[in-house]
Amino acid sequence: MGLTRYTIYKYCRTARGWRYCRPACAANGKLKPNVVMVAGKEETHGEGYYVLNVGGKWARAGDTAAEAQQAQRNRLARQQYERQTGEKLPEPEQKGELLRDAIGAYLGELELKVAGKSRQPKTLAASRLALSEFADKSGLRLLSQVTAKAIAAHMSWCVVHSRTRSARTAANKFLLILQFLKHAGIVPMVGAGRSARPLGMKDAPRYVEPPVETYTEGELAKFFAACGPRDEVVFQTFLRAGLREQELATLRRQDCVLSGPASCLRVVERPEYGFTPKWYQVRDVSIDPALAATLNGWLKSHQQRLVFPVLVRARTLREATPHAEGKPDGHLLRFCQRVARRAGMDTDRFWLHEFRATYATHCLRKGMDLETLRQQLGHRDTGSLRRYIEALRGEERAKKVAEVFAETRAVSEGKRPKAAVM
């Protein structure tokens, strides 16, 4: 049986994504620092790290070419000694960065990015939760001990034992853990030998995307019939502007342009209420004249700074950040389900996002183009509107099927369908 060669590669970002590339050698046999072969040509890549192919598995060998070659020499010397003496040497003691320390450093960088407004606060909160849970439940002590198998076991735990027990939530946690590992420069491998590849989102837990649910005209009529004056203005705004919950809850007087030909609601940063627009994208949401008149009348009924002050609770001095006055407190969902209960409807049927989905599908049904709808909703691209388009197509498909079987039933009952009018 021959000796293992322990071939050196560098894991780096190429034009085709992260790849394992063979490093380039100088004339003296030493590796050229940070130079790798990509499609037969030398390229310089300072990012990434060096690995050894050990029996079809990747083993990290350092951040520099010199460290990688030394690790290769150590492996070869150990193998040669065991072959000559027949003595099995004990595995070297595992050393490396503690997993919790690496997580702490990563979260610290995320905090700086949040302060610099290149990351959302909710991203930091979600990362802190997912990574702390991973450190607690995985049983791993060192960053170098993280493997694809360990992550798969943790994902199984998330689906079965976590608070939400949701495959979709587990997939979100998988993404956050993967982002941390890429930042730390240690992406586990899946498989062995030539089929080995870096862990990626294709390895995340699978889940079924729930279909978009919208409200029917009958449901909305019954819902609004049970609304009081305040509730009606709140939910008419929610339905006819397509705003997100926090966008509506922190809406200020100064954000409402209710006169002139271009009435709109401005979604901007509202630091006094701890609100930052999603993706940091400021936008103007155009509204119809009837809604503008309704809001204008509502604003005359009170002198508060917020359009709907009841949706925000005051912060205590201990909770407050500088200049922050309040934050959304989930009132909107409670108001929604309270109205549904008053109308004698199933409260589990009424959720806030269904108003936004109803708005989106209604706009598409009336012929609004995708780019205009994207701007109205505040999405980053039109591809994210696919779910609403599919929901609309589902409605059209159901209507066509009903028409087909209505004609079939008419023929079976001896009735001739009406002739088409040209």
C-alpha positions as CSV (number, residue, x, y, z in Angstrom):
1,M,0.0,0.0,0.0
2,G,1.5,3.4,-1.1
3,L,2.0,6.4,1.0
4,T,-0.7,9.1,1.2
5,R,0.5,12.2,-0.8
6,Y,-1.3,14.9,1.3
7,T,-1.8,17.2,-1.7
8,I,-2.0,20.9,-0.9
9,Y,-4.9,23.1,-2.1
10,K,-6.1,26.5,-1.3
11,Y,-9.7,27.3,-0.7
12,C,-10.4,30.7,-2.2
13,R,-13.0,32.7,-4.1
14,T,-12.7,32.5,-7.8
15,A,-14.9,34.0,-10.6
16,R,-17.0,30.8,-10.3
17,G,-17.3,31.0,-6.5
18,W,-15.4,29.4,-3.7
19,R,-13.1,26.6,-5.1
20,Y,-10.3,24.3,-4.0
21,C,-7.4,25.3,-6.2
22,R,-3.9,23.9,-6.6
23,P,-1.2,26.4,-5.5
24,A,1.5,27.5,-7.9
25,C,5.1,26.4,-7.3
26,A,8.2,28.5,-7.7
27,A,11.4,27.0,-9.3
28,N,12.8,26.1,-5.9
29,G,9.8,23.9,-5.1
30,K,8.3,26.2,-2.6
31,L,4.7,27.4,-3.0
32,K,4.2,30.9,-4.3
33,P,2.4,32.8,-1.5
34,N,-1.3,33.3,-2.3
35,V,-0.9,32.2,-6.0
36,V,-3.1,29.4,-7.3
37,M,-3.9,27.9,-10.6
38,V,-7.3,28.7,-12.0
39,A,-8.2,27.3,-15.5
40,G,-4.5,26.7,-16.2
41,K,-3.5,30.3,-15.3
42,E,-1.9,31.8,-12.2
43,E,-4.1,34.1,-10.1
44,T,-3.4,35.8,-6.8
45,H,-5.9,35.2,-4.0
46,G,-5.1,36.5,-0.5
47,E,-8.5,35.4,0.9
48,G,-9.2,31.8,2.1
49,Y,-6.9,29.2,3.6
50,Y,-4.8,26.2,2.7
51,V,-5.9,22.6,3.2
52,L,-4.5,19.1,2.7
53,N,-6.3,16.3,1.0
54,V,-6.0,13.5,3.6
55,G,-7.5,10.3,2.2
56,G,-10.2,12.1,0.3
57,K,-11.0,14.4,3.2
58,W,-9.9,18.0,3.7
59,A,-7.8,19.0,6.6
60,R,-7.0,22.7,7.3
61,A,-3.3,23.3,6.9
62,G,-2.9,27.0,7.8
63,D,-3.4,30.5,6.4
64,T,0.0,30.8,4.5
65,A,1.8,28.7,1.9
66,A,4.7,28.1,4.4
67,E,2.3,26.8,7.0
68,A,0.7,24.5,4.5
69,Q,4.0,23.0,3.3
70,Q,5.2,22.5,6.9
71,A,1.9,20.7,7.7
72,Q,2.5,18.5,4.7
73,R,6.0,17.7,5.8
74,N,4.8,16.8,9.3
75,R,2.1,14.5,7.9
76,L,4.6,12.8,5.6
77,A,7.2,12.3,8.4
78,R,4.6,10.9,10.7
79,Q,3.4,8.5,8.0
80,Q,7.0,7.4,7.1
81,Y,7.8,6.7,10.8
82,E,4.7,4.6,11.3
83,R,5.4,2.6,8.1
84,Q,9.0,1.9,9.1
85,T,8.4,1.0,12.8
86,G,4.9,-0.4,12.7
87,E,4.2,1.8,15.7
88,K,1.0,3.8,15.7
89,L,1.7,7.3,17.0
90,P,-1.0,8.9,19.2
91,E,-3.1,11.6,17.4
92,P,-1.8,15.1,18.2
93,E,-3.7,17.0,20.8
94,Q,-6.4,19.1,19.2
95,K,-5.7,22.8,19.5
96,G,-7.3,25.8,18.1
97,E,-9.8,28.6,18.7
98,L,-12.6,28.0,21.0
99,L,-16.0,28.0,19.2
100,R,-17.5,30.4,21.7
101,D,-14.6,32.9,21.2
102,A,-15.0,32.7,17.4
103,I,-18.8,33.3,17.8
104,G,-18.2,36.3,20.1
105,A,-15.7,37.9,17.7
106,Y,-18.1,37.4,14.8
107,L,-21.0,38.9,16.7
108,G,-18.8,41.8,17.7
109,E,-18.1,42.6,14.1
110,L,-21.8,42.3,13.3
111,E,-22.5,44.9,16.0
112,L,-20.1,47.3,14.4
113,K,-21.9,46.7,11.0
114,V,-25.2,47.4,12.6
115,A,-23.9,50.6,14.1
116,G,-22.5,51.5,10.6
117,K,-25.9,50.7,9.1
118,S,-24.6,48.0,6.8
119,R,-26.6,45.3,8.7
120,Q,-30.0,45.3,10.2
121,P,-30.5,45.0,14.0
122,K,-32.8,42.0,13.4
123,T,-29.9,40.2,11.6
124,L,-27.7,40.6,14.6
125,A,-30.4,39.4,17.0
126,A,-31.1,36.3,14.8
127,S,-27.4,35.5,14.5
128,R,-26.9,35.8,18.2
129,L,-29.8,33.4,18.9
130,A,-28.8,30.8,16.2
131,L,-25.1,30.8,17.1
132,S,-25.6,30.7,20.9
133,E,-28.0,27.8,20.4
134,F,-25.5,26.0,18.2
135,A,-22.7,26.4,20.7
136,D,-24.9,25.2,23.6
137,K,-26.5,22.2,21.8
138,S,-23.8,20.9,19.5
139,G,-21.5,19.9,22.3
140,L,-18.5,21.2,20.3
141,R,-15.7,23.0,22.1
142,L,-13.3,24.0,19.2
143,L,-14.0,25.8,16.0
144,S,-12.0,23.2,14.2
145,Q,-14.4,20.5,15.4
146,V,-17.3,21.8,13.4
147,T,-18.2,19.3,10.6
148,A,-21.0,18.9,8.2
149,K,-22.2,15.9,10.3
150,A,-22.3,18.1,13.4
151,I,-24.3,20.8,11.7
152,A,-26.7,18.2,10.2
153,A,-27.3,16.8,13.7
154,H,-27.9,20.3,15.1
155,M,-30.4,21.0,12.3
156,S,-32.3,17.8,13.3
157,W,-32.4,19.0,16.9
158,C,-33.8,22.3,15.7
159,V,-36.6,20.7,13.8
160,V,-37.5,18.3,16.6
161,H,-36.7,20.0,19.9
162,S,-36.4,23.8,19.4
163,R,-39.2,26.2,20.4
164,T,-40.6,26.6,16.9
165,R,-40.0,23.0,15.6
166,S,-40.1,24.5,12.1
167,A,-37.9,23.3,9.2
168,R,-38.1,26.8,7.7
169,T,-36.8,28.3,10.9
170,A,-34.1,25.6,11.0
171,A,-33.1,26.6,7.4
172,N,-32.8,30.2,8.4
173,K,-30.5,29.2,11.3
174,F,-28.5,27.0,8.9
175,L,-27.8,30.1,6.7
176,L,-26.7,32.2,9.7
177,I,-24.3,29.4,10.9
178,L,-23.0,29.0,7.4
179,Q,-22.3,32.8,7.1
180,F,-20.4,32.6,10.4
181,L,-18.3,29.7,9.2
182,K,-17.4,31.4,6.0
183,H,-16.4,34.5,7.9
184,A,-14.2,32.3,10.2
185,G,-12.6,30.7,7.1
186,I,-13.7,27.1,8.0
187,V,-16.4,25.7,5.7
188,P,-16.9,21.9,6.4
189,M,-16.8,19.5,3.5
190,V,-19.6,17.2,2.5
191,G,-18.6,13.8,1.0
192,A,-15.1,12.5,0.3
193,G,-12.7,12.1,-2.5
194,R,-13.5,13.7,-5.9
195,S,-17.2,14.1,-4.9
196,A,-16.2,16.3,-1.8
197,R,-17.6,19.8,-1.9
198,P,-18.0,22.7,0.6
199,L,-21.2,22.8,2.7
200,G,-23.8,25.0,1.1
201,M,-27.4,26.0,1.2
202,K,-28.3,22.9,-0.8
203,D,-27.6,21.1,2.5
204,A,-30.1,23.2,4.5
205,P,-33.2,21.6,5.9
206,R,-36.0,21.3,3.2
207,Y,-39.3,22.8,3.9
208,V,-42.5,23.4,1.9
209,E,-43.2,27.0,1.1
210,P,-46.7,27.8,2.2
211,P,-49.0,29.2,-0.5
212,V,-49.9,32.9,-0.3
213,E,-53.2,33.4,1.5
214,T,-55.3,36.5,0.8
215,Y,-58.6,37.8,2.1
216,T,-61.8,37.5,0.0
217,E,-64.1,40.5,-0.6
218,G,-66.7,38.8,1.7
219,E,-64.2,38.4,4.5
220,L,-63.0,42.0,4.3
221,A,-66.6,43.3,4.2
222,K,-67.4,41.3,7.3
223,F,-64.2,42.4,9.0
224,F,-64.6,46.1,8.4
225,A,-68.2,46.0,9.4
226,A,-67.0,45.0,12.9
227,C,-64.3,47.8,13.0
228,G,-64.6,50.9,15.2
229,P,-63.5,54.2,13.7
230,R,-59.9,53.9,14.7
231,D,-59.6,50.2,13.7
232,E,-61.1,51.0,10.3
233,V,-58.6,53.7,9.5
234,V,-55.7,51.5,10.7
235,F,-56.6,48.4,8.6
236,Q,-57.8,50.4,5.6
237,T,-54.3,51.9,5.5
238,F,-52.7,48.5,6.0
239,L,-54.8,47.0,3.2
240,R,-54.6,49.8,0.6
241,A,-51.0,50.8,1.1
242,G,-49.4,47.4,1.5
243,L,-47.1,48.5,4.4
244,R,-45.2,46.2,6.7
245,E,-46.2,46.2,10.4
246,Q,-43.4,48.5,11.7
247,E,-43.7,50.8,8.7
248,L,-47.3,51.4,9.7
249,A,-46.8,51.4,13.4
250,T,-44.1,54.1,13.3
251,L,-45.8,56.2,10.6
252,R,-45.5,59.9,11.6
253,R,-47.5,63.0,10.5
254,Q,-44.5,64.3,8.6
255,D,-44.3,61.1,6.6
256,C,-47.8,61.6,5.1
257,V,-48.1,63.6,1.9
258,L,-51.9,63.8,1.6
259,S,-52.5,66.8,-0.7
260,G,-51.7,67.4,-4.3
261,P,-51.8,64.9,-7.2
262,A,-49.1,62.5,-5.8
263,S,-50.4,61.5,-2.3
264,C,-48.0,59.1,-0.7
265,L,-46.7,57.7,2.6
266,R,-42.9,58.0,3.1
267,V,-41.0,55.0,4.5
268,V,-37.9,56.6,5.9
269,E,-35.6,56.0,8.9
270,R,-37.4,56.9,12.2
271,P,-34.6,56.7,14.8
272,E,-36.7,58.0,17.6
273,Y,-38.8,54.9,17.4
274,G,-36.0,52.5,16.7
275,F,-37.1,51.9,13.1
276,T,-34.9,51.5,10.0
277,P,-36.4,50.5,6.6
278,K,-35.8,47.0,5.4
279,W,-32.6,46.8,3.2
280,Y,-32.1,50.4,4.3
281,Q,-34.2,51.4,1.3
282,V,-36.2,54.6,1.6
283,R,-39.3,54.8,-0.6
284,D,-42.5,56.7,-1.2
285,V,-45.7,54.5,-1.2
286,S,-48.3,56.0,-3.5
287,I,-51.9,55.9,-2.1
288,D,-55.2,56.5,-3.7
289,P,-57.1,59.8,-3.2
290,A,-59.9,58.1,-1.1
291,L,-57.3,56.7,1.4
292,A,-55.5,60.1,1.5
293,A,-58.8,61.8,2.4
294,T,-59.5,59.2,5.1
295,L,-56.1,59.7,6.7
296,N,-56.4,63.5,6.4
297,G,-59.7,63.3,8.4
298,W,-58.1,61.0,10.9
299,L,-55.2,63.3,11.6
300,K,-57.6,66.1,12.4
301,S,-59.0,64.0,15.2
302,H,-55.8,64.1,17.3
303,Q,-52.6,66.1,17.7
304,Q,-50.1,63.2,18.3
305,R,-46.9,63.0,16.4
306,L,-47.6,59.4,15.2
307,V,-50.5,58.7,12.9
308,F,-51.5,55.7,15.0
309,P,-50.0,56.4,18.5
310,V,-51.7,53.4,20.1
311,L,-49.5,51.0,18.1
312,V,-46.3,52.1,19.9
313,R,-45.5,51.8,23.6
314,A,-43.2,54.2,25.4
315,R,-39.8,52.9,26.3
316,T,-38.5,53.0,29.9
317,L,-35.4,55.1,30.4
318,R,-33.4,51.8,31.0
319,E,-34.6,50.4,27.6
320,A,-34.2,53.6,25.6
321,T,-31.4,54.2,23.2
322,P,-30.4,57.9,22.6
323,H,-33.3,59.9,21.2
324,A,-35.6,56.7,21.1
325,E,-39.2,57.3,22.2
326,G,-40.9,54.0,21.6
327,K,-41.2,50.8,19.6
328,P,-43.9,48.6,18.0
329,D,-45.3,46.3,20.6
330,G,-47.5,43.8,18.7
331,H,-50.6,45.8,19.2
332,L,-51.6,45.6,15.5
333,L,-52.0,41.8,15.5
334,R,-54.0,41.9,18.7
335,F,-56.3,44.6,17.3
336,C,-56.7,42.6,14.1
337,Q,-57.7,39.4,15.9
338,R,-59.9,41.3,18.3
339,V,-61.9,42.7,15.4
340,A,-62.1,39.3,13.8
341,R,-63.5,37.8,17.0
342,R,-66.1,40.6,17.2
343,A,-67.1,39.8,13.7
344,G,-67.6,36.1,14.6
345,M,-64.7,35.0,12.4
346,D,-61.9,32.6,13.0
347,T,-59.1,34.6,14.6
348,D,-56.5,32.1,13.3
349,R,-57.6,33.2,9.8
350,F,-56.5,36.8,10.3
351,W,-52.8,37.6,10.2
352,L,-51.1,40.9,9.3
353,H,-49.2,39.7,6.3
354,E,-52.4,38.6,4.6
355,F,-53.4,42.2,4.2
356,R,-50.1,42.9,2.4
357,A,-50.6,39.8,0.3
358,T,-54.1,40.9,-0.6
359,Y,-52.8,44.3,-1.6
360,A,-50.1,42.7,-3.8
361,T,-52.5,40.2,-5.6
362,H,-55.1,43.0,-6.0
363,C,-52.6,45.3,-7.7
364,L,-51.4,42.4,-10.0
365,R,-55.1,41.5,-10.8
366,K,-55.7,45.2,-11.9
367,G,-52.7,45.2,-14.2
368,M,-50.0,46.9,-12.2
369,D,-46.5,46.1,-13.6
370,L,-44.0,44.2,-11.5
371,E,-41.5,47.1,-11.2
372,T,-44.1,49.5,-9.8
373,L,-45.4,46.9,-7.4
374,R,-41.8,46.1,-6.3
375,Q,-41.3,49.8,-5.5
376,Q,-44.6,50.0,-3.7
377,L,-43.9,46.9,-1.5
378,G,-40.2,47.7,-0.9
379,H,-38.8,44.5,-2.3
380,R,-35.2,44.3,-3.5
381,D,-36.1,42.7,-6.8
382,T,-39.1,41.5,-8.8
383,G,-38.1,37.9,-8.3
384,S,-39.4,38.1,-4.7
385,L,-42.9,38.8,-6.1
386,R,-43.1,35.3,-7.6
387,R,-45.3,34.0,-4.7
388,Y,-47.9,36.6,-5.4
389,I,-47.9,35.9,-9.1
390,E,-48.3,32.2,-8.4
391,A,-51.3,33.0,-6.1
392,L,-52.9,35.0,-8.8
393,R,-52.3,32.3,-11.4
394,G,-53.9,29.8,-8.9
395,E,-57.0,32.0,-8.8
396,E,-57.2,32.1,-12.6
397,R,-56.6,28.4,-12.9
398,A,-59.4,27.7,-10.4
399,K,-61.8,30.0,-12.4
400,K,-61.0,28.2,-15.7
401,V,-61.5,24.8,-14.2
402,A,-64.9,25.9,-12.8
403,E,-65.9,27.3,-16.2
404,V,-64.9,24.0,-17.9
405,F,-66.9,21.8,-15.5
406,A,-69.9,24.3,-15.6
407,E,-70.1,23.7,-19.4
408,T,-69.7,19.9,-18.9
409,R,-72.5,19.9,-16.4
410,A,-74.7,22.0,-18.7
411,V,-74.2,19.5,-21.5
412,S,-74.9,16.5,-19.3
413,E,-78.1,18.1,-18.1
414,G,-79.2,18.7,-21.7
415,K,-78.6,22.4,-21.7
416,R,-76.8,24.1,-24.5
417,P,-74.2,26.6,-23.4
418,K,-74.8,30.1,-24.6
419,A,-73.2,31.0,-27.9
420,A,-70.2,33.3,-27.7
421,V,-70.9,36.9,-28.6
422,M,-68.4,38.3,-31.0
